[in-house]
Amino acid sequence: MAEDGGLKIVSLSHNMVAGKSHVALVWESDSSQSLGLEVPFGCSLEQLPAEAERAVRALSTELASIPVNLRP
């Protein structure tokens, strides 16, 4: 886990056929760790930091509520 620095946006892509946009992020402390999330379609570069943070926070909330059922 990143101890400092957080996440850095590295790309934004728009799939015109599917009508979807995705942001790619990497951990600043370890660029081998990455995360890709959907953001609102057509998201502008000006909107991107807020939309990326919103997507990360939503994922975090979702993951926190998922039961982890590990079986050996």
PDB file of N, CA, C and O in Angstrom:
ATOM      1  N   MET A   1       0.828  -1.177   0.000  1.00  0.00           N
ATOM      2  CA  MET A   1       0.000   0.000   0.000  1.00  0.00           C
ATOM      3  C   MET A   1       0.871   1.238   0.000  1.00  0.00           C
ATOM      4  O   MET A   1       1.950   1.242   0.592  1.00  0.00           O
ATOM      5  N   ALA A   2       0.410   2.293  -0.662  1.00  0.00           N
ATOM      6  CA  ALA A   2       1.166   3.534  -0.717  1.00  0.00           C
ATOM      7  C   ALA A   2       1.164   4.211   0.647  1.00  0.00           C
ATOM      8  O   ALA A   2       0.111   4.408   1.253  1.00  0.00           O
ATOM      9  N   GLU A   3       2.350   4.562   1.119  1.00  0.00           N
ATOM     10  CA  GLU A   3       2.444   5.246   2.397  1.00  0.00           C
ATOM     11  C   GLU A   3       2.344   6.748   2.210  1.00  0.00           C
ATOM     12  O   GLU A   3       1.854   7.458   3.088  1.00  0.00           O
ATOM     13  N   ASP A   4       2.813   7.236   1.060  1.00  0.00           N
ATOM     14  CA  ASP A   4       2.673   8.651   0.751  1.00  0.00           C
ATOM     15  C   ASP A   4       2.611   8.822  -0.758  1.00  0.00           C
ATOM     16  O   ASP A   4       2.970   7.916  -1.510  1.00  0.00           O
ATOM     17  N   GLY A   5       2.166   9.961  -1.184  1.00  0.00           N
ATOM     18  CA  GLY A   5       2.118  10.215  -2.609  1.00  0.00           C
ATOM     19  C   GLY A   5       0.781   9.902  -3.246  1.00  0.00           C
ATOM     20  O   GLY A   5       0.335  10.649  -4.117  1.00  0.00           O
ATOM     21  N   GLY A   6       0.134   8.843  -2.850  1.00  0.00           N
ATOM     22  CA  GLY A   6      -1.176   8.528  -3.390  1.00  0.00           C
ATOM     23  C   GLY A   6      -1.166   7.983  -4.798  1.00  0.00           C
ATOM     24  O   GLY A   6      -0.253   7.258  -5.191  1.00  0.00           O
ATOM     25  N   LEU A   7      -2.190   8.338  -5.555  1.00  0.00           N
ATOM     26  CA  LEU A   7      -2.372   7.860  -6.914  1.00  0.00           C
ATOM     27  C   LEU A   7      -2.104   8.986  -7.908  1.00  0.00           C
ATOM     28  O   LEU A   7      -2.322  10.161  -7.613  1.00  0.00           O
ATOM     29  N   LYS A   8      -1.627   8.603  -9.086  1.00  0.00           N
ATOM     30  CA  LYS A   8      -1.352   9.563 -10.150  1.00  0.00           C
ATOM     31  C   LYS A   8      -2.121   9.144 -11.396  1.00  0.00           C
ATOM     32  O   LYS A   8      -2.090   7.975 -11.780  1.00  0.00           O
ATOM     33  N   ILE A   9      -2.805  10.083 -12.024  1.00  0.00           N
ATOM     34  CA  ILE A   9      -3.520   9.825 -13.272  1.00  0.00           C
ATOM     35  C   ILE A   9      -2.495   9.727 -14.392  1.00  0.00           C
ATOM     36  O   ILE A   9      -1.645  10.603 -14.553  1.00  0.00           O
ATOM     37  N   VAL A  10      -2.590   8.635 -15.174  1.00  0.00           N
ATOM     38  CA  VAL A  10      -1.654   8.470 -16.284  1.00  0.00           C
ATOM     39  C   VAL A  10      -2.335   8.491 -17.649  1.00  0.00           C
ATOM     40  O   VAL A  10      -1.676   8.761 -18.653  1.00  0.00           O
ATOM     41  N   SER A  11      -3.632   8.215 -17.710  1.00  0.00           N
ATOM     42  CA  SER A  11      -4.303   8.299 -19.008  1.00  0.00           C
ATOM     43  C   SER A  11      -5.814   8.392 -18.841  1.00  0.00           C
ATOM     44  O   SER A  11      -6.389   8.028 -17.815  1.00  0.00           O
ATOM     45  N   LEU A  12      -6.421   8.900 -19.907  1.00  0.00           N
ATOM     46  CA  LEU A  12      -7.873   8.979 -20.025  1.00  0.00           C
ATOM     47  C   LEU A  12      -8.201   8.513 -21.428  1.00  0.00           C
ATOM     48  O   LEU A  12      -7.618   8.996 -22.399  1.00  0.00           O
ATOM     49  N   SER A  13      -9.127   7.581 -21.541  1.00  0.00           N
ATOM     50  CA  SER A  13      -9.517   7.110 -22.868  1.00  0.00           C
ATOM     51  C   SER A  13     -11.034   7.155 -23.009  1.00  0.00           C
ATOM     52  O   SER A  13     -11.782   6.953 -22.052  1.00  0.00           O
ATOM     53  N   HIS A  14     -11.459   7.429 -24.245  1.00  0.00           N
ATOM     54  CA  HIS A  14     -12.880   7.487 -24.561  1.00  0.00           C
ATOM     55  C   HIS A  14     -13.165   6.449 -25.638  1.00  0.00           C
ATOM     56  O   HIS A  14     -12.552   6.476 -26.705  1.00  0.00           O
ATOM     57  N   ASN A  15     -14.089   5.537 -25.365  1.00  0.00           N
ATOM     58  CA  ASN A  15     -14.520   4.555 -26.352  1.00  0.00           C
ATOM     59  C   ASN A  15     -15.805   5.096 -26.968  1.00  0.00           C
ATOM     60  O   ASN A  15     -16.878   5.023 -26.369  1.00  0.00           O
ATOM     61  N   MET A  16     -15.677   5.634 -28.165  1.00  0.00           N
ATOM     62  CA  MET A  16     -16.804   6.291 -28.807  1.00  0.00           C
ATOM     63  C   MET A  16     -17.926   5.305 -29.158  1.00  0.00           C
ATOM     64  O   MET A  16     -19.103   5.658 -29.096  1.00  0.00           O
ATOM     65  N   VAL A  17     -17.565   4.083 -29.522  1.00  0.00           N
ATOM     66  CA  VAL A  17     -18.567   3.083 -29.891  1.00  0.00           C
ATOM     67  C   VAL A  17     -19.379   2.659 -28.674  1.00  0.00           C
ATOM     68  O   VAL A  17     -20.607   2.586 -28.730  1.00  0.00           O
ATOM     69  N   ALA A  18     -18.686   2.379 -27.574  1.00  0.00           N
ATOM     70  CA  ALA A  18     -19.364   1.922 -26.357  1.00  0.00           C
ATOM     71  C   ALA A  18     -19.927   3.074 -25.536  1.00  0.00           C
ATOM     72  O   ALA A  18     -20.774   2.862 -24.668  1.00  0.00           O
ATOM     73  N   GLY A  19     -19.467   4.285 -25.802  1.00  0.00           N
ATOM     74  CA  GLY A  19     -19.933   5.426 -25.024  1.00  0.00           C
ATOM     75  C   GLY A  19     -19.441   5.392 -23.592  1.00  0.00           C
ATOM     76  O   GLY A  19     -20.176   5.714 -22.658  1.00  0.00           O
ATOM     77  N   LYS A  20     -18.182   4.995 -23.430  1.00  0.00           N
ATOM     78  CA  LYS A  20     -17.609   4.896 -22.090  1.00  0.00           C
ATOM     79  C   LYS A  20     -16.236   5.560 -22.059  1.00  0.00           C
ATOM     80  O   LYS A  20     -15.523   5.592 -23.062  1.00  0.00           O
ATOM     81  N   SER A  21     -15.882   6.087 -20.895  1.00  0.00           N
ATOM     82  CA  SER A  21     -14.561   6.672 -20.684  1.00  0.00           C
ATOM     83  C   SER A  21     -13.917   5.998 -19.481  1.00  0.00           C
ATOM     84  O   SER A  21     -14.597   5.636 -18.520  1.00  0.00           O
ATOM     85  N   HIS A  22     -12.592   5.833 -19.544  1.00  0.00           N
ATOM     86  CA  HIS A  22     -11.852   5.182 -18.461  1.00  0.00           C
ATOM     87  C   HIS A  22     -10.615   5.983 -18.115  1.00  0.00           C
ATOM     88  O   HIS A  22      -9.959   6.553 -18.987  1.00  0.00           O
ATOM     89  N   VAL A  23     -10.306   6.019 -16.834  1.00  0.00           N
ATOM     90  CA  VAL A  23      -9.095   6.656 -16.352  1.00  0.00           C
ATOM     91  C   VAL A  23      -8.162   5.567 -15.839  1.00  0.00           C
ATOM     92  O   VAL A  23      -8.603   4.599 -15.218  1.00  0.00           O
ATOM     93  N   ALA A  24      -6.874   5.732 -16.104  1.00  0.00           N
ATOM     94  CA  ALA A  24      -5.862   4.812 -15.576  1.00  0.00           C
ATOM     95  C   ALA A  24      -5.047   5.570 -14.538  1.00  0.00           C
ATOM     96  O   ALA A  24      -4.634   6.709 -14.756  1.00  0.00           O
ATOM     97  N   LEU A  25      -4.826   4.910 -13.403  1.00  0.00           N
ATOM     98  CA  LEU A  25      -4.067   5.498 -12.309  1.00  0.00           C
ATOM     99  C   LEU A  25      -2.952   4.550 -11.909  1.00  0.00           C
ATOM    100  O   LEU A  25      -3.074   3.337 -12.082  1.00  0.00           O
ATOM    101  N   VAL A  26      -1.860   5.096 -11.374  1.00  0.00           N
ATOM    102  CA  VAL A  26      -0.786   4.285 -10.807  1.00  0.00           C
ATOM    103  C   VAL A  26      -0.443   4.837  -9.432  1.00  0.00           C
ATOM    104  O   VAL A  26      -0.645   6.017  -9.145  1.00  0.00           O
ATOM    105  N   TRP A  27       0.076   3.964  -8.599  1.00  0.00           N
ATOM    106  CA  TRP A  27       0.547   4.378  -7.289  1.00  0.00           C
ATOM    107  C   TRP A  27       1.836   5.171  -7.496  1.00  0.00           C
ATOM    108  O   TRP A  27       2.723   4.732  -8.227  1.00  0.00           O
ATOM    109  N   GLU A  28       1.942   6.329  -6.859  1.00  0.00           N
ATOM    110  CA  GLU A  28       3.152   7.133  -7.002  1.00  0.00           C
ATOM    111  C   GLU A  28       4.349   6.446  -6.374  1.00  0.00           C
ATOM    112  O   GLU A  28       5.474   6.631  -6.837  1.00  0.00           O
ATOM    113  N   SER A  29       4.134   5.661  -5.339  1.00  0.00           N
ATOM    114  CA  SER A  29       5.235   4.985  -4.658  1.00  0.00           C
ATOM    115  C   SER A  29       5.652   3.685  -5.333  1.00  0.00           C
ATOM    116  O   SER A  29       6.714   3.144  -5.025  1.00  0.00           O
ATOM    117  N   ASP A  30       4.820   3.168  -6.261  1.00  0.00           N
ATOM    118  CA  ASP A  30       5.131   1.913  -6.942  1.00  0.00           C
ATOM    119  C   ASP A  30       4.334   1.857  -8.243  1.00  0.00           C
ATOM    120  O   ASP A  30       3.187   1.411  -8.264  1.00  0.00           O
ATOM    121  N   SER A  31       4.956   2.311  -9.318  1.00  0.00           N
ATOM    122  CA  SER A  31       4.229   2.423 -10.584  1.00  0.00           C
ATOM    123  C   SER A  31       3.854   1.078 -11.198  1.00  0.00           C
ATOM    124  O   SER A  31       3.170   1.040 -12.221  1.00  0.00           O
ATOM    125  N   SER A  32       4.294  -0.034 -10.587  1.00  0.00           N
ATOM    126  CA  SER A  32       3.856  -1.340 -11.082  1.00  0.00           C
ATOM    127  C   SER A  32       2.434  -1.660 -10.608  1.00  0.00           C
ATOM    128  O   SER A  32       1.806  -2.592 -11.110  1.00  0.00           O
ATOM    129  N   GLN A  33       1.934  -0.893  -9.651  1.00  0.00           N
ATOM    130  CA  GLN A  33       0.556  -1.070  -9.175  1.00  0.00           C
ATOM    131  C   GLN A  33      -0.327  -0.077  -9.914  1.00  0.00           C
ATOM    132  O   GLN A  33      -0.085   1.130  -9.883  1.00  0.00           O
ATOM    133  N   SER A  34      -1.353  -0.597 -10.578  1.00  0.00           N
ATOM    134  CA  SER A  34      -2.215   0.286 -11.365  1.00  0.00           C
ATOM    135  C   SER A  34      -3.683  -0.042 -11.136  1.00  0.00           C
ATOM    136  O   SER A  34      -4.039  -1.093 -10.604  1.00  0.00           O
ATOM    137  N   LEU A  35      -4.516   0.897 -11.558  1.00  0.00           N
ATOM    138  CA  LEU A  35      -5.954   0.775 -11.371  1.00  0.00           C
ATOM    139  C   LEU A  35      -6.635   1.469 -12.547  1.00  0.00           C
ATOM    140  O   LEU A  35      -6.246   2.575 -12.921  1.00  0.00           O
ATOM    141  N   GLY A  36      -7.628   0.844 -13.121  1.00  0.00           N
ATOM    142  CA  GLY A  36      -8.412   1.440 -14.193  1.00  0.00           C
ATOM    143  C   GLY A  36      -9.867   1.507 -13.790  1.00  0.00           C
ATOM    144  O   GLY A  36     -10.432   0.510 -13.341  1.00  0.00           O
ATOM    145  N   LEU A  37     -10.483   2.670 -13.945  1.00  0.00           N
ATOM    146  CA  LEU A  37     -11.869   2.860 -13.523  1.00  0.00           C
ATOM    147  C   LEU A  37     -12.648   3.647 -14.566  1.00  0.00           C
ATOM    148  O   LEU A  37     -12.090   4.463 -15.300  1.00  0.00           O
ATOM    149  N   GLU A  38     -13.952   3.384 -14.615  1.00  0.00           N
ATOM    150  CA  GLU A  38     -14.825   4.126 -15.514  1.00  0.00           C
ATOM    151  C   GLU A  38     -15.139   5.492 -14.910  1.00  0.00           C
ATOM    152  O   GLU A  38     -15.375   5.617 -13.708  1.00  0.00           O
ATOM    153  N   VAL A  39     -15.139   6.503 -15.760  1.00  0.00           N
ATOM    154  CA  VAL A  39     -15.548   7.855 -15.390  1.00  0.00           C
ATOM    155  C   VAL A  39     -16.652   8.262 -16.366  1.00  0.00           C
ATOM    156  O   VAL A  39     -16.854   7.580 -17.371  1.00  0.00           O
ATOM    157  N   PRO A  40     -17.368   9.348 -16.100  1.00  0.00           N
ATOM    158  CA  PRO A  40     -18.446   9.740 -17.005  1.00  0.00           C
ATOM    159  C   PRO A  40     -17.942   9.919 -18.443  1.00  0.00           C
ATOM    160  O   PRO A  40     -16.866  10.471 -18.676  1.00  0.00           O
ATOM    161  N   PHE A  41     -18.738   9.444 -19.387  1.00  0.00           N
ATOM    162  CA  PHE A  41     -18.356   9.502 -20.795  1.00  0.00           C
ATOM    163  C   PHE A  41     -18.083  10.940 -21.228  1.00  0.00           C
ATOM    164  O   PHE A  41     -18.852  11.855 -20.932  1.00  0.00           O
ATOM    165  N   GLY A  42     -16.971  11.113 -21.936  1.00  0.00           N
ATOM    166  CA  GLY A  42     -16.597  12.425 -22.440  1.00  0.00           C
ATOM    167  C   GLY A  42     -15.976  13.323 -21.401  1.00  0.00           C
ATOM    168  O   GLY A  42     -15.836  14.526 -21.626  1.00  0.00           O
ATOM    169  N   CYS A  43     -15.603  12.767 -20.271  1.00  0.00           N
ATOM    170  CA  CYS A  43     -14.996  13.533 -19.185  1.00  0.00           C
ATOM    171  C   CYS A  43     -13.841  14.379 -19.729  1.00  0.00           C
ATOM    172  O   CYS A  43     -12.989  13.871 -20.458  1.00  0.00           O
ATOM    173  N   SER A  44     -13.812  15.651 -19.380  1.00  0.00           N
ATOM    174  CA  SER A  44     -12.750  16.538 -19.857  1.00  0.00           C
ATOM    175  C   SER A  44     -11.542  16.452 -18.924  1.00  0.00           C
ATOM    176  O   SER A  44     -11.640  15.938 -17.810  1.00  0.00           O
ATOM    177  N   LEU A  45     -10.415  16.957 -19.390  1.00  0.00           N
ATOM    178  CA  LEU A  45      -9.217  16.970 -18.550  1.00  0.00           C
ATOM    179  C   LEU A  45      -9.407  17.835 -17.314  1.00  0.00           C
ATOM    180  O   LEU A  45      -8.825  17.563 -16.264  1.00  0.00           O
ATOM    181  N   GLU A  46     -10.213  18.865 -17.436  1.00  0.00           N
ATOM    182  CA  GLU A  46     -10.485  19.728 -16.282  1.00  0.00           C
ATOM    183  C   GLU A  46     -11.318  19.003 -15.232  1.00  0.00           C
ATOM    184  O   GLU A  46     -11.123  19.201 -14.033  1.00  0.00           O
ATOM    185  N   GLN A  47     -12.239  18.169 -15.679  1.00  0.00           N
ATOM    186  CA  GLN A  47     -13.114  17.420 -14.760  1.00  0.00           C
ATOM    187  C   GLN A  47     -12.424  16.180 -14.200  1.00  0.00           C
ATOM    188  O   GLN A  47     -12.840  15.653 -13.168  1.00  0.00           O
ATOM    189  N   LEU A  48     -11.384  15.717 -14.868  1.00  0.00           N
ATOM    190  CA  LEU A  48     -10.804  14.408 -14.577  1.00  0.00           C
ATOM    191  C   LEU A  48     -10.355  14.205 -13.135  1.00  0.00           C
ATOM    192  O   LEU A  48     -10.691  13.169 -12.562  1.00  0.00           O
ATOM    193  N   PRO A  49      -9.616  15.123 -12.508  1.00  0.00           N
ATOM    194  CA  PRO A  49      -9.196  14.848 -11.122  1.00  0.00           C
ATOM    195  C   PRO A  49     -10.366  14.570 -10.182  1.00  0.00           C
ATOM    196  O   PRO A  49     -10.308  13.635  -9.383  1.00  0.00           O
ATOM    197  N   ALA A  50     -11.414  15.363 -10.268  1.00  0.00           N
ATOM    198  CA  ALA A  50     -12.575  15.156  -9.387  1.00  0.00           C
ATOM    199  C   ALA A  50     -13.300  13.866  -9.723  1.00  0.00           C
ATOM    200  O   ALA A  50     -13.713  13.134  -8.823  1.00  0.00           O
ATOM    201  N   GLU A  51     -13.461  13.577 -11.012  1.00  0.00           N
ATOM    202  CA  GLU A  51     -14.155  12.347 -11.413  1.00  0.00           C
ATOM    203  C   GLU A  51     -13.340  11.108 -11.057  1.00  0.00           C
ATOM    204  O   GLU A  51     -13.906  10.090 -10.660  1.00  0.00           O
ATOM    205  N   ALA A  52     -12.025  11.185 -11.194  1.00  0.00           N
ATOM    206  CA  ALA A  52     -11.165  10.054 -10.822  1.00  0.00           C
ATOM    207  C   ALA A  52     -11.255   9.802  -9.322  1.00  0.00           C
ATOM    208  O   ALA A  52     -11.364   8.656  -8.888  1.00  0.00           O
ATOM    209  N   GLU A  53     -11.208  10.868  -8.534  1.00  0.00           N
ATOM    210  CA  GLU A  53     -11.317  10.690  -7.088  1.00  0.00           C
ATOM    211  C   GLU A  53     -12.679  10.114  -6.720  1.00  0.00           C
ATOM    212  O   GLU A  53     -12.766   9.246  -5.851  1.00  0.00           O
ATOM    213  N   ARG A  54     -13.727  10.578  -7.359  1.00  0.00           N
ATOM    214  CA  ARG A  54     -15.077  10.060  -7.093  1.00  0.00           C
ATOM    215  C   ARG A  54     -15.134   8.558  -7.399  1.00  0.00           C
ATOM    216  O   ARG A  54     -15.724   7.790  -6.640  1.00  0.00           O
ATOM    217  N   ALA A  55     -14.521   8.145  -8.510  1.00  0.00           N
ATOM    218  CA  ALA A  55     -14.523   6.729  -8.894  1.00  0.00           C
ATOM    219  C   ALA A  55     -13.726   5.889  -7.902  1.00  0.00           C
ATOM    220  O   ALA A  55     -14.142   4.786  -7.548  1.00  0.00           O
ATOM    221  N   VAL A  56     -12.577   6.405  -7.451  1.00  0.00           N
ATOM    222  CA  VAL A  56     -11.757   5.674  -6.474  1.00  0.00           C
ATOM    223  C   VAL A  56     -12.517   5.530  -5.157  1.00  0.00           C
ATOM    224  O   VAL A  56     -12.537   4.450  -4.567  1.00  0.00           O
ATOM    225  N   ARG A  57     -13.136   6.603  -4.699  1.00  0.00           N
ATOM    226  CA  ARG A  57     -13.889   6.556  -3.432  1.00  0.00           C
ATOM    227  C   ARG A  57     -15.076   5.592  -3.536  1.00  0.00           C
ATOM    228  O   ARG A  57     -15.363   4.862  -2.587  1.00  0.00           O
ATOM    229  N   ALA A  58     -15.761   5.585  -4.675  1.00  0.00           N
ATOM    230  CA  ALA A  58     -16.889   4.666  -4.861  1.00  0.00           C
ATOM    231  C   ALA A  58     -16.411   3.219  -4.831  1.00  0.00           C
ATOM    232  O   ALA A  58     -17.055   2.363  -4.225  1.00  0.00           O
ATOM    233  N   LEU A  59     -15.289   2.944  -5.481  1.00  0.00           N
ATOM    234  CA  LEU A  59     -14.734   1.590  -5.458  1.00  0.00           C
ATOM    235  C   LEU A  59     -14.353   1.197  -4.043  1.00  0.00           C
ATOM    236  O   LEU A  59     -14.625   0.075  -3.618  1.00  0.00           O
ATOM    237  N   SER A  60     -13.731   2.103  -3.313  1.00  0.00           N
ATOM    238  CA  SER A  60     -13.338   1.826  -1.935  1.00  0.00           C
ATOM    239  C   SER A  60     -14.548   1.485  -1.069  1.00  0.00           C
ATOM    240  O   SER A  60     -14.502   0.549  -0.271  1.00  0.00           O
ATOM    241  N   THR A  61     -15.615   2.237  -1.228  1.00  0.00           N
ATOM    242  CA  THR A  61     -16.847   1.973  -0.473  1.00  0.00           C
ATOM    243  C   THR A  61     -17.424   0.612  -0.838  1.00  0.00           C
ATOM    244  O   THR A  61     -17.834  -0.156   0.032  1.00  0.00           O
ATOM    245  N   GLU A  62     -17.449   0.323  -2.136  1.00  0.00           N
ATOM    246  CA  GLU A  62     -17.977  -0.970  -2.590  1.00  0.00           C
ATOM    247  C   GLU A  62     -17.146  -2.122  -2.042  1.00  0.00           C
ATOM    248  O   GLU A  62     -17.696  -3.109  -1.554  1.00  0.00           O
ATOM    249  N   LEU A  63     -15.837  -2.003  -2.119  1.00  0.00           N
ATOM    250  CA  LEU A  63     -14.962  -3.072  -1.625  1.00  0.00           C
ATOM    251  C   LEU A  63     -15.096  -3.270  -0.119  1.00  0.00           C
ATOM    252  O   LEU A  63     -15.036  -4.397   0.373  1.00  0.00           O
ATOM    253  N   ALA A  64     -15.276  -2.180   0.602  1.00  0.00           N
ATOM    254  CA  ALA A  64     -15.409  -2.270   2.060  1.00  0.00           C
ATOM    255  C   ALA A  64     -16.664  -3.025   2.475  1.00  0.00           C
ATOM    256  O   ALA A  64     -16.715  -3.587   3.569  1.00  0.00           O
ATOM    257  N   SER A  65     -17.675  -3.045   1.612  1.00  0.00           N
ATOM    258  CA  SER A  65     -18.934  -3.698   1.979  1.00  0.00           C
ATOM    259  C   SER A  65     -19.062  -5.126   1.442  1.00  0.00           C
ATOM    260  O   SER A  65     -20.044  -5.810   1.733  1.00  0.00           O
ATOM    261  N   ILE A  66     -18.079  -5.577   0.663  1.00  0.00           N
ATOM    262  CA  ILE A  66     -18.156  -6.916   0.087  1.00  0.00           C
ATOM    263  C   ILE A  66     -17.635  -7.952   1.085  1.00  0.00           C
ATOM    264  O   ILE A  66     -16.535  -7.797   1.614  1.00  0.00           O
ATOM    265  N   PRO A  67     -18.421  -9.017   1.349  1.00  0.00           N
ATOM    266  CA  PRO A  67     -17.923 -10.072   2.225  1.00  0.00           C
ATOM    267  C   PRO A  67     -16.773 -10.826   1.530  1.00  0.00           C
ATOM    268  O   PRO A  67     -16.824 -11.097   0.330  1.00  0.00           O
ATOM    269  N   VAL A  68     -15.771 -11.145   2.293  1.00  0.00           N
ATOM    270  CA  VAL A  68     -14.647 -11.919   1.757  1.00  0.00           C
ATOM    271  C   VAL A  68     -14.794 -13.330   2.256  1.00  0.00           C
ATOM    272  O   VAL A  68     -14.638 -13.597   3.447  1.00  0.00           O
ATOM    273  N   ASN A  69     -15.101 -14.256   1.330  1.00  0.00           N
ATOM    274  CA  ASN A  69     -15.293 -15.650   1.670  1.00  0.00           C
ATOM    275  C   ASN A  69     -14.113 -16.447   1.105  1.00  0.00           C
ATOM    276  O   ASN A  69     -14.107 -16.826  -0.066  1.00  0.00           O
ATOM    277  N   LEU A  70     -13.152 -16.683   1.929  1.00  0.00           N
ATOM    278  CA  LEU A  70     -11.965 -17.410   1.503  1.00  0.00           C
ATOM    279  C   LEU A  70     -12.097 -18.886   1.871  1.00  0.00           C
ATOM    280  O   LEU A  70     -12.428 -19.234   3.004  1.00  0.00           O
ATOM    281  N   ARG A  71     -11.836 -19.725   0.908  1.00  0.00           N
ATOM    282  CA  ARG A  71     -11.888 -21.159   1.155  1.00  0.00           C
ATOM    283  C   ARG A  71     -10.525 -21.745   0.802  1.00  0.00           C
ATOM    284  O   ARG A  71      -9.953 -21.437  -0.244  1.00  0.00           O
ATOM    285  N   PRO A  72     -10.013 -22.597   1.695  1.00  0.00           N
ATOM    286  CA  PRO A  72      -8.697 -23.193   1.416  1.00  0.00           C
ATOM    287  C   PRO A  72      -8.722 -24.139   0.221  1.00  0.00           C
ATOM    288  O   PRO A  72      -7.692 -24.713  -0.133  1.00  0.00           O
TER     289      PRO A  72
END
